Amino acid sequence: MVRNNYIADTNILIALLADKLAGEMPPLLGISIISEIKLFAYPDLNEDDKQKLKKYTCWHL
């Protein structure tokens, strides 16, 4: 069984929050701690955005 793990670039996550992705995100995905810090520090982040991001912060590089 082949499993692919993907790491999202900060720009991809910004597109996710703006609902500008063409398709679905892969189910096994993580983000770097730097990307997480950048995104969660954004002052206009609403609760819905936080929930979207938390879905992908299960593991870090």
PQR file of N, CA, C, O and H, with PARSE charges and radii, in Angstrom:
ATOM      1  N   MET A   1       0.842  -1.172   0.000 -0.4000 1.5000
ATOM      2  CA  MET A   1       0.000   0.000   0.000 -0.0000 2.0000
ATOM      3  C   MET A   1       0.889   1.237   0.000  0.5500 1.7000
ATOM      4  O   MET A   1       1.785   1.363   0.834 -0.5500 1.4000
ATOM      5  N   VAL A   2       0.644   2.131  -0.917 -0.4000 1.5000
ATOM      6  CA  VAL A   2       1.430   3.356  -1.007 -0.0000 2.0000
ATOM      7  C   VAL A   2       0.660   4.481  -0.330  0.5500 1.7000
ATOM      8  O   VAL A   2      -0.520   4.701  -0.605 -0.5500 1.4000
ATOM      9  H   VAL A   2      -0.085   2.028  -1.594  0.4000 1.0000
ATOM     10  N   ARG A   3       1.351   5.191   0.565 -0.4000 1.5000
ATOM     11  CA  ARG A   3       0.750   6.352   1.226 -0.0000 2.0000
ATOM     12  C   ARG A   3       1.573   7.569   0.870  0.5500 1.7000
ATOM     13  O   ARG A   3       2.799   7.555   0.983 -0.5500 1.4000
ATOM     14  H   ARG A   3       2.309   5.012   0.788  0.4000 1.0000
ATOM     15  N   ASN A   4       0.913   8.600   0.449 -0.4000 1.5000
ATOM     16  CA  ASN A   4       1.587   9.854   0.142 -0.0000 2.0000
ATOM     17  C   ASN A   4       1.298  10.859   1.243  0.5500 1.7000
ATOM     18  O   ASN A   4       0.144  11.079   1.611 -0.5500 1.4000
ATOM     19  H   ASN A   4      -0.083   8.611   0.358  0.4000 1.0000
ATOM     20  N   ASN A   5       2.345  11.461   1.758 -0.4000 1.5000
ATOM     21  CA  ASN A   5       2.198  12.533   2.725 -0.0000 2.0000
ATOM     22  C   ASN A   5       2.615  13.825   2.058  0.5500 1.7000
ATOM     23  O   ASN A   5       3.632  13.875   1.365 -0.5500 1.4000
ATOM     24  H   ASN A   5       3.282  11.283   1.458  0.4000 1.0000
ATOM     25  N   TYR A   6       1.841  14.855   2.262 -0.4000 1.5000
ATOM     26  CA  TYR A   6       2.112  16.136   1.634 -0.0000 2.0000
ATOM     27  C   TYR A   6       2.300  17.208   2.692  0.5500 1.7000
ATOM     28  O   TYR A   6       1.655  17.186   3.740 -0.5500 1.4000
ATOM     29  H   TYR A   6       1.016  14.813   2.825  0.4000 1.0000
ATOM     30  N   ILE A   7       3.179  18.131   2.407 -0.4000 1.5000
ATOM     31  CA  ILE A   7       3.393  19.292   3.251 -0.0000 2.0000
ATOM     32  C   ILE A   7       2.904  20.506   2.471  0.5500 1.7000
ATOM     33  O   ILE A   7       3.317  20.727   1.333 -0.5500 1.4000
ATOM     34  H   ILE A   7       3.703  18.149   1.555  0.4000 1.0000
ATOM     35  N   ALA A   8       2.033  21.284   3.082 -0.4000 1.5000
ATOM     36  CA  ALA A   8       1.461  22.436   2.389 -0.0000 2.0000
ATOM     37  C   ALA A   8       2.348  23.660   2.546  0.5500 1.7000
ATOM     38  O   ALA A   8       2.831  23.970   3.634 -0.5500 1.4000
ATOM     39  H   ALA A   8       1.698  21.104   4.007  0.4000 1.0000
ATOM     40  N   ASP A   9       2.545  24.336   1.443 -0.4000 1.5000
ATOM     41  CA  ASP A   9       3.225  25.614   1.442 -0.0000 2.0000
ATOM     42  C   ASP A   9       2.263  26.665   2.006  0.5500 1.7000
ATOM     43  O   ASP A   9       1.046  26.521   1.895 -0.5500 1.4000
ATOM     44  H   ASP A   9       2.152  24.083   0.558  0.4000 1.0000
ATOM     45  N   THR A  10       2.811  27.712   2.604 -0.4000 1.5000
ATOM     46  CA  THR A  10       1.974  28.770   3.172 -0.0000 2.0000
ATOM     47  C   THR A  10       1.017  29.351   2.137  0.5500 1.7000
ATOM     48  O   THR A  10      -0.133  29.648   2.460 -0.5500 1.4000
ATOM     49  H   THR A  10       3.800  27.829   2.693  0.4000 1.0000
ATOM     50  N   ASN A  11       1.474  29.515   0.908 -0.4000 1.5000
ATOM     51  CA  ASN A  11       0.616  30.082  -0.144 -0.0000 2.0000
ATOM     52  C   ASN A  11      -0.583  29.189  -0.450  0.5500 1.7000
ATOM     53  O   ASN A  11      -1.666  29.688  -0.757 -0.5500 1.4000
ATOM     54  H   ASN A  11       2.408  29.273   0.646  0.4000 1.0000
ATOM     55  N   ILE A  12      -0.399  27.889  -0.369 -0.4000 1.5000
ATOM     56  CA  ILE A  12      -1.514  26.962  -0.586 -0.0000 2.0000
ATOM     57  C   ILE A  12      -2.543  27.126   0.523  0.5500 1.7000
ATOM     58  O   ILE A  12      -3.747  27.106   0.265 -0.5500 1.4000
ATOM     59  H   ILE A  12       0.480  27.484  -0.120  0.4000 1.0000
ATOM     60  N   LEU A  13      -2.079  27.285   1.740 -0.4000 1.5000
ATOM     61  CA  LEU A  13      -3.001  27.450   2.861 -0.0000 2.0000
ATOM     62  C   LEU A  13      -3.750  28.778   2.780  0.5500 1.7000
ATOM     63  O   LEU A  13      -4.916  28.855   3.166 -0.5500 1.4000
ATOM     64  H   LEU A  13      -1.102  27.301   1.950  0.4000 1.0000
ATOM     65  N   ILE A  14      -3.093  29.812   2.286 -0.4000 1.5000
ATOM     66  CA  ILE A  14      -3.772  31.092   2.074 -0.0000 2.0000
ATOM     67  C   ILE A  14      -4.871  30.917   1.026  0.5500 1.7000
ATOM     68  O   ILE A  14      -5.969  31.452   1.179 -0.5500 1.4000
ATOM     69  H   ILE A  14      -2.145  29.749   1.973  0.4000 1.0000
ATOM     70  N   ALA A  15      -4.576  30.173  -0.032 -0.4000 1.5000
ATOM     71  CA  ALA A  15      -5.588  29.890  -1.059 -0.0000 2.0000
ATOM     72  C   ALA A  15      -6.746  29.087  -0.467  0.5500 1.7000
ATOM     73  O   ALA A  15      -7.901  29.310  -0.828 -0.5500 1.4000
ATOM     74  H   ALA A  15      -3.684  29.738  -0.156  0.4000 1.0000
ATOM     75  N   LEU A  16      -6.448  28.164   0.430 -0.4000 1.5000
ATOM     76  CA  LEU A  16      -7.485  27.382   1.102 -0.0000 2.0000
ATOM     77  C   LEU A  16      -8.421  28.307   1.876  0.5500 1.7000
ATOM     78  O   LEU A  16      -9.642  28.169   1.801 -0.5500 1.4000
ATOM     79  H   LEU A  16      -5.509  27.983   0.724  0.4000 1.0000
ATOM     80  N   LEU A  17      -7.848  29.239   2.612 -0.4000 1.5000
ATOM     81  CA  LEU A  17      -8.665  30.162   3.405 -0.0000 2.0000
ATOM     82  C   LEU A  17      -9.494  31.091   2.525  0.5500 1.7000
ATOM     83  O   LEU A  17     -10.591  31.496   2.908 -0.5500 1.4000
ATOM     84  H   LEU A  17      -6.856  29.351   2.673  0.4000 1.0000
ATOM     85  N   ALA A  18      -8.977  31.425   1.362 -0.4000 1.5000
ATOM     86  CA  ALA A  18      -9.694  32.306   0.443 -0.0000 2.0000
ATOM     87  C   ALA A  18     -10.649  31.532  -0.468  0.5500 1.7000
ATOM     88  O   ALA A  18     -11.269  32.120  -1.354 -0.5500 1.4000
ATOM     89  H   ALA A  18      -8.085  31.096   1.051  0.4000 1.0000
ATOM     90  N   ASP A  19     -10.771  30.214  -0.256 -0.4000 1.5000
ATOM     91  CA  ASP A  19     -11.619  29.346  -1.093 -0.0000 2.0000
ATOM     92  C   ASP A  19     -11.261  29.458  -2.567  0.5500 1.7000
ATOM     93  O   ASP A  19     -12.143  29.509  -3.425 -0.5500 1.4000
ATOM     94  H   ASP A  19     -10.267  29.736   0.463  0.4000 1.0000
ATOM     95  N   LYS A  20      -9.965  29.495  -2.858 -0.4000 1.5000
ATOM     96  CA  LYS A  20      -9.502  29.618  -4.244 -0.0000 2.0000
ATOM     97  C   LYS A  20      -8.818  28.351  -4.746  0.5500 1.7000
ATOM     98  O   LYS A  20      -8.170  28.382  -5.792 -0.5500 1.4000
ATOM     99  H   LYS A  20      -9.249  29.454  -2.161  0.4000 1.0000
ATOM    100  N   LEU A  21      -8.946  27.251  -4.035 -0.4000 1.5000
ATOM    101  CA  LEU A  21      -8.343  25.998  -4.506 -0.0000 2.0000
ATOM    102  C   LEU A  21      -9.258  25.355  -5.540  0.5500 1.7000
ATOM    103  O   LEU A  21     -10.481  25.381  -5.405 -0.5500 1.4000
ATOM    104  H   LEU A  21      -9.472  27.225  -3.185  0.4000 1.0000
ATOM    105  N   ALA A  22      -8.662  24.789  -6.554 -0.4000 1.5000
ATOM    106  CA  ALA A  22      -9.430  24.151  -7.626 -0.0000 2.0000
ATOM    107  C   ALA A  22     -10.030  22.820  -7.195  0.5500 1.7000
ATOM    108  O   ALA A  22     -11.061  22.401  -7.723 -0.5500 1.4000
ATOM    109  H   ALA A  22      -7.669  24.767  -6.664  0.4000 1.0000
ATOM    110  N   GLY A  23      -9.391  22.157  -6.241 -0.4000 1.5000
ATOM    111  CA  GLY A  23      -9.861  20.848  -5.813 -0.0000 2.0000
ATOM    112  C   GLY A  23      -9.739  20.676  -4.319  0.5500 1.7000
ATOM    113  O   GLY A  23      -9.531  21.638  -3.579 -0.5500 1.4000
ATOM    114  H   GLY A  23      -8.554  22.498  -5.812  0.4000 1.0000
ATOM    115  N   GLU A  24      -9.872  19.439  -3.887 -0.4000 1.5000
ATOM    116  CA  GLU A  24      -9.771  19.115  -2.468 -0.0000 2.0000
ATOM    117  C   GLU A  24      -8.313  18.990  -2.039  0.5500 1.7000
ATOM    118  O   GLU A  24      -7.449  18.658  -2.851 -0.5500 1.4000
ATOM    119  H   GLU A  24     -10.042  18.658  -4.488  0.4000 1.0000
ATOM    120  N   MET A  25      -8.044  19.252  -0.785 -0.4000 1.5000
ATOM    121  CA  MET A  25      -6.710  19.046  -0.225 -0.0000 2.0000
ATOM    122  C   MET A  25      -6.517  17.545   0.008  0.5500 1.7000
ATOM    123  O   MET A  25      -7.484  16.843   0.302 -0.5500 1.4000
ATOM    124  H   MET A  25      -8.745  19.522  -0.125  0.4000 1.0000
ATOM    125  N   PRO A  26      -5.291  17.044  -0.118 -0.5600 1.5000
ATOM    126  CA  PRO A  26      -5.043  15.630   0.170  0.2800 2.0000
ATOM    127  C   PRO A  26      -5.379  15.323   1.635  0.5500 1.7000
ATOM    128  O   PRO A  26      -5.221  16.189   2.497 -0.5500 1.4000
ATOM    129  N   PRO A  27      -5.833  14.120   1.919 -0.5600 1.5000
ATOM    130  CA  PRO A  27      -6.232  13.806   3.290  0.2800 2.0000
ATOM    131  C   PRO A  27      -5.063  13.752   4.277  0.5500 1.7000
ATOM    132  O   PRO A  27      -5.244  14.068   5.453 -0.5500 1.4000
ATOM    133  N   LEU A  28      -3.882  13.362   3.829 -0.4000 1.5000
ATOM    134  CA  LEU A  28      -2.725  13.294   4.721 -0.0000 2.0000
ATOM    135  C   LEU A  28      -1.838  14.495   4.437  0.5500 1.7000
ATOM    136  O   LEU A  28      -1.047  14.486   3.493 -0.5500 1.4000
ATOM    137  H   LEU A  28      -3.735  13.106   2.874  0.4000 1.0000
ATOM    138  N   LEU A  29      -1.972  15.512   5.248 -0.4000 1.5000
ATOM    139  CA  LEU A  29      -1.275  16.741   4.964 -0.0000 2.0000
ATOM    140  C   LEU A  29      -0.835  17.379   6.268  0.5500 1.7000
ATOM    141  O   LEU A  29      -1.552  17.330   7.268 -0.5500 1.4000
ATOM    142  H   LEU A  29      -2.614  15.519   6.014  0.4000 1.0000
ATOM    143  N   GLY A  30       0.337  17.972   6.252 -0.4000 1.5000
ATOM    144  CA  GLY A  30       0.824  18.701   7.407 -0.0000 2.0000
ATOM    145  C   GLY A  30       1.345  20.046   6.972  0.5500 1.7000
ATOM    146  O   GLY A  30       1.504  20.312   5.781 -0.5500 1.4000
ATOM    147  H   GLY A  30       0.919  18.012   5.440  0.4000 1.0000
ATOM    148  N   ILE A  31       1.610  20.890   7.945 -0.4000 1.5000
ATOM    149  CA  ILE A  31       2.202  22.179   7.637 -0.0000 2.0000
ATOM    150  C   ILE A  31       3.408  22.389   8.535  0.5500 1.7000
ATOM    151  O   ILE A  31       3.494  21.821   9.624 -0.5500 1.4000
ATOM    152  H   ILE A  31       1.480  20.673   8.913  0.4000 1.0000
ATOM    153  N   SER A  32       4.326  23.201   8.072 -0.4000 1.5000
ATOM    154  CA  SER A  32       5.504  23.472   8.892 -0.0000 2.0000
ATOM    155  C   SER A  32       5.109  24.374  10.054  0.5500 1.7000
ATOM    156  O   SER A  32       4.118  25.101   9.976 -0.5500 1.4000
ATOM    157  H   SER A  32       4.256  23.662   7.187  0.4000 1.0000
ATOM    158  N   ILE A  33       5.875  24.325  11.111 -0.4000 1.5000
ATOM    159  CA  ILE A  33       5.598  25.166  12.272 -0.0000 2.0000
ATOM    160  C   ILE A  33       5.711  26.642  11.904  0.5500 1.7000
ATOM    161  O   ILE A  33       4.999  27.475  12.464 -0.5500 1.4000
ATOM    162  H   ILE A  33       6.679  23.735  11.175  0.4000 1.0000
ATOM    163  N   ILE A  34       6.591  26.968  10.979 -0.4000 1.5000
ATOM    164  CA  ILE A  34       6.733  28.353  10.529 -0.0000 2.0000
ATOM    165  C   ILE A  34       5.455  28.814   9.830  0.5500 1.7000
ATOM    166  O   ILE A  34       4.969  29.914  10.093 -0.5500 1.4000
ATOM    167  H   ILE A  34       7.170  26.291  10.525  0.4000 1.0000
ATOM    168  N   SER A  35       4.913  27.989   8.949 -0.4000 1.5000
ATOM    169  CA  SER A  35       3.658  28.329   8.275 -0.0000 2.0000
ATOM    170  C   SER A  35       2.532  28.483   9.286  0.5500 1.7000
ATOM    171  O   SER A  35       1.716  29.399   9.180 -0.5500 1.4000
ATOM    172  H   SER A  35       5.308  27.096   8.735  0.4000 1.0000
ATOM    173  N   GLU A  36       2.490  27.596  10.256 -0.4000 1.5000
ATOM    174  CA  GLU A  36       1.447  27.665  11.268 -0.0000 2.0000
ATOM    175  C   GLU A  36       1.542  28.979  12.054  0.5500 1.7000
ATOM    176  O   GLU A  36       0.528  29.636  12.291 -0.5500 1.4000
ATOM    177  H   GLU A  36       3.154  26.852  10.342  0.4000 1.0000
ATOM    178  N   ILE A  37       2.728  29.351  12.446 -0.4000 1.5000
ATOM    179  CA  ILE A  37       2.921  30.606  13.187 -0.0000 2.0000
ATOM    180  C   ILE A  37       2.480  31.794  12.339  0.5500 1.7000
ATOM    181  O   ILE A  37       1.775  32.682  12.819 -0.5500 1.4000
ATOM    182  H   ILE A  37       3.552  28.817  12.253  0.4000 1.0000
ATOM    183  N   LYS A  38       2.899  31.805  11.083 -0.4000 1.5000
ATOM    184  CA  LYS A  38       2.519  32.905  10.177 -0.0000 2.0000
ATOM    185  C   LYS A  38       1.003  33.011  10.053  0.5500 1.7000
ATOM    186  O   LYS A  38       0.441  34.101  10.164 -0.5500 1.4000
ATOM    187  H   LYS A  38       3.472  31.084  10.693  0.4000 1.0000
ATOM    188  N   LEU A  39       0.348  31.887   9.825 -0.4000 1.5000
ATOM    189  CA  LEU A  39      -1.087  31.904   9.570 -0.0000 2.0000
ATOM    190  C   LEU A  39      -1.904  32.223  10.819  0.5500 1.7000
ATOM    191  O   LEU A  39      -2.861  32.995  10.746 -0.5500 1.4000
ATOM    192  H   LEU A  39       0.804  31.002   9.735  0.4000 1.0000
ATOM    193  N   PHE A  40      -1.543  31.640  11.963 -0.4000 1.5000
ATOM    194  CA  PHE A  40      -2.310  31.894  13.183 -0.0000 2.0000
ATOM    195  C   PHE A  40      -2.042  33.284  13.757  0.5500 1.7000
ATOM    196  O   PHE A  40      -2.793  33.749  14.614 -0.5500 1.4000
ATOM    197  H   PHE A  40      -0.766  31.013  12.022  0.4000 1.0000
ATOM    198  N   ALA A  41      -0.984  33.953  13.299 -0.4000 1.5000
ATOM    199  CA  ALA A  41      -0.698  35.314  13.746 -0.0000 2.0000
ATOM    200  C   ALA A  41      -1.445  36.358  12.921  0.5500 1.7000
ATOM    201  O   ALA A  41      -1.456  37.533  13.286 -0.5500 1.4000
ATOM    202  H   ALA A  41      -0.374  33.576  12.602  0.4000 1.0000
ATOM    203  N   TYR A  42      -2.055  35.959  11.837 -0.4000 1.5000
ATOM    204  CA  TYR A  42      -2.775  36.890  10.975 -0.0000 2.0000
ATOM    205  C   TYR A  42      -3.932  37.508  11.761  0.5500 1.7000
ATOM    206  O   TYR A  42      -4.776  36.772  12.273 -0.5500 1.4000
ATOM    207  H   TYR A  42      -2.046  35.004  11.540  0.4000 1.0000
ATOM    208  N   PRO A  43      -3.995  38.836  11.872 -0.5600 1.5000
ATOM    209  CA  PRO A  43      -4.989  39.477  12.743  0.2800 2.0000
ATOM    210  C   PRO A  43      -6.441  39.309  12.291  0.5500 1.7000
ATOM    211  O   PRO A  43      -7.341  39.367  13.128 -0.5500 1.4000
ATOM    212  N   ASP A  44      -6.697  39.106  11.007 -0.4000 1.5000
ATOM    213  CA  ASP A  44      -8.073  38.982  10.516 -0.0000 2.0000
ATOM    214  C   ASP A  44      -8.551  37.536  10.420  0.5500 1.7000
ATOM    215  O   ASP A  44      -9.572  37.267   9.786 -0.5500 1.4000
ATOM    216  H   ASP A  44      -5.965  39.059  10.327  0.4000 1.0000
ATOM    217  N   LEU A  45      -7.839  36.617  11.030 -0.4000 1.5000
ATOM    218  CA  LEU A  45      -8.218  35.205  10.996 -0.0000 2.0000
ATOM    219  C   LEU A  45      -9.490  35.004  11.811  0.5500 1.7000
ATOM    220  O   LEU A  45      -9.524  35.317  13.001 -0.5500 1.4000
ATOM    221  H   LEU A  45      -7.010  36.836  11.545  0.4000 1.0000
ATOM    222  N   ASN A  46     -10.524  34.489  11.178 -0.4000 1.5000
ATOM    223  CA  ASN A  46     -11.772  34.266  11.915 -0.0000 2.0000
ATOM    224  C   ASN A  46     -11.842  32.827  12.422  0.5500 1.7000
ATOM    225  O   ASN A  46     -10.961  32.015  12.140 -0.5500 1.4000
ATOM    226  H   ASN A  46     -10.496  34.235  10.211  0.4000 1.0000
ATOM    227  N   GLU A  47     -12.882  32.528  13.159 -0.4000 1.5000
ATOM    228  CA  GLU A  47     -13.004  31.204  13.774 -0.0000 2.0000
ATOM    229  C   GLU A  47     -13.123  30.097  12.733  0.5500 1.7000
ATOM    230  O   GLU A  47     -12.578  29.010  12.925 -0.5500 1.4000
ATOM    231  H   GLU A  47     -13.597  33.188  13.388  0.4000 1.0000
ATOM    232  N   ASP A  48     -13.825  30.356  11.640 -0.4000 1.5000
ATOM    233  CA  ASP A  48     -13.953  29.373  10.563 -0.0000 2.0000
ATOM    234  C   ASP A  48     -12.588  29.064   9.952  0.5500 1.7000
ATOM    235  O   ASP A  48     -12.272  27.904   9.685 -0.5500 1.4000
ATOM    236  H   ASP A  48     -14.267  31.239  11.484  0.4000 1.0000
ATOM    237  N   ASP A  49     -11.781  30.101   9.731 -0.4000 1.5000
ATOM    238  CA  ASP A  49     -10.435  29.915   9.191 -0.0000 2.0000
ATOM    239  C   ASP A  49      -9.573  29.091  10.149  0.5500 1.7000
ATOM    240  O   ASP A  49      -8.823  28.216   9.717 -0.5500 1.4000
ATOM    241  H   ASP A  49     -12.038  31.043   9.947  0.4000 1.0000
ATOM    242  N   LYS A  50      -9.681  29.371  11.437 -0.4000 1.5000
ATOM    243  CA  LYS A  50      -8.903  28.626  12.430 -0.0000 2.0000
ATOM    244  C   LYS A  50      -9.252  27.140  12.389  0.5500 1.7000
ATOM    245  O   LYS A  50      -8.373  26.285  12.494 -0.5500 1.4000
ATOM    246  H   LYS A  50     -10.291  30.081  11.788  0.4000 1.0000
ATOM    247  N   GLN A  51     -10.553  26.838  12.234 -0.4000 1.5000
ATOM    248  CA  GLN A  51     -10.973  25.442  12.177 -0.0000 2.0000
ATOM    249  C   GLN A  51     -10.432  24.746  10.933  0.5500 1.7000
ATOM    250  O   GLN A  51     -10.023  23.587  10.995 -0.5500 1.4000
ATOM    251  H   GLN A  51     -11.267  27.533  12.149  0.4000 1.0000
ATOM    252  N   LYS A  52     -10.430  25.457   9.796 -0.4000 1.5000
ATOM    253  CA  LYS A  52      -9.861  24.888   8.571 -0.0000 2.0000
ATOM    254  C   LYS A  52      -8.385  24.558   8.769  0.5500 1.7000
ATOM    255  O   LYS A  52      -7.921  23.493   8.362 -0.5500 1.4000
ATOM    256  H   LYS A  52     -10.762  26.399   9.745  0.4000 1.0000
ATOM    257  N   LEU A  53      -7.649  25.479   9.397 -0.4000 1.5000
ATOM    258  CA  LEU A  53      -6.214  25.271   9.603 -0.0000 2.0000
ATOM    259  C   LEU A  53      -5.937  24.160  10.605  0.5500 1.7000
ATOM    260  O   LEU A  53      -5.010  23.373  10.413 -0.5500 1.4000
ATOM    261  H   LEU A  53      -8.026  26.344   9.728  0.4000 1.0000
ATOM    262  N   LYS A  54      -6.715  24.085  11.654 -0.4000 1.5000
ATOM    263  CA  LYS A  54      -6.485  23.058  12.678 -0.0000 2.0000
ATOM    264  C   LYS A  54      -6.619  21.646  12.115  0.5500 1.7000
ATOM    265  O   LYS A  54      -6.040  20.697  12.645 -0.5500 1.4000
ATOM    266  H   LYS A  54      -7.468  24.725  11.810  0.4000 1.0000
ATOM    267  N   LYS A  55      -7.380  21.522  11.046 -0.4000 1.5000
ATOM    268  CA  LYS A  55      -7.528  20.219  10.394 -0.0000 2.0000
ATOM    269  C   LYS A  55      -6.181  19.700   9.894  0.5500 1.7000
ATOM    270  O   LYS A  55      -5.968  18.490   9.817 -0.5500 1.4000
ATOM    271  H   LYS A  55      -7.850  22.293  10.616  0.4000 1.0000
ATOM    272  N   TYR A  56      -5.259  20.630   9.549 -0.4000 1.5000
ATOM    273  CA  TYR A  56      -3.977  20.255   8.960 -0.0000 2.0000
ATOM    274  C   TYR A  56      -2.791  20.433   9.897  0.5500 1.7000
ATOM    275  O   TYR A  56      -1.646  20.296   9.467 -0.5500 1.4000
ATOM    276  H   TYR A  56      -5.432  21.613   9.612  0.4000 1.0000
ATOM    277  N   THR A  57      -3.037  20.732  11.155 -0.4000 1.5000
ATOM    278  CA  THR A  57      -1.913  20.950  12.073 -0.0000 2.0000
ATOM    279  C   THR A  57      -1.707  19.772  13.015  0.5500 1.7000
ATOM    280  O   THR A  57      -1.288  19.952  14.159 -0.5500 1.4000
ATOM    281  H   THR A  57      -3.968  20.844  11.504  0.4000 1.0000
ATOM    282  N   CYS A  58      -1.994  18.591  12.546 -0.4000 1.5000
ATOM    283  CA  CYS A  58      -1.850  17.409  13.388 -0.0000 2.0000
ATOM    284  C   CYS A  58      -0.391  16.981  13.559  0.5500 1.7000
ATOM    285  O   CYS A  58      -0.052  16.296  14.524 -0.5500 1.4000
ATOM    286  H   CYS A  58      -2.333  18.444  11.617  0.4000 1.0000
ATOM    287  N   TRP A  59       0.465  17.384  12.625 -0.4000 1.5000
ATOM    288  CA  TRP A  59       1.890  17.064  12.759 -0.0000 2.0000
ATOM    289  C   TRP A  59       2.708  18.153  12.098  0.5500 1.7000
ATOM    290  O   TRP A  59       2.241  18.863  11.207 -0.5500 1.4000
ATOM    291  H   TRP A  59       0.189  17.941  11.841  0.4000 1.0000
ATOM    292  N   HIS A  60       3.937  18.265  12.559 -0.4000 1.5000
ATOM    293  CA  HIS A  60       4.807  19.342  12.086 -0.0000 2.0000
ATOM    294  C   HIS A  60       6.142  18.780  11.624  0.5500 1.7000
ATOM    295  O   HIS A  60       6.557  17.690  12.019 -0.5500 1.4000
ATOM    296  H   HIS A  60       4.317  17.689  13.283  0.4000 1.0000
ATOM    297  N   LEU A  61       6.791  19.551  10.784 -0.4000 1.5000
ATOM    298  CA  LEU A  61       8.166  19.253  10.391 -0.0000 2.0000
ATOM    299  C   LEU A  61       9.099  20.096  11.188  0.5500 1.7000
ATOM    300  O   LEU A  61      10.314  20.005  11.016 -0.5500 1.4000
ATOM    301  H   LEU A  61       6.454  20.436  10.463  0.4000 1.0000
TER
END
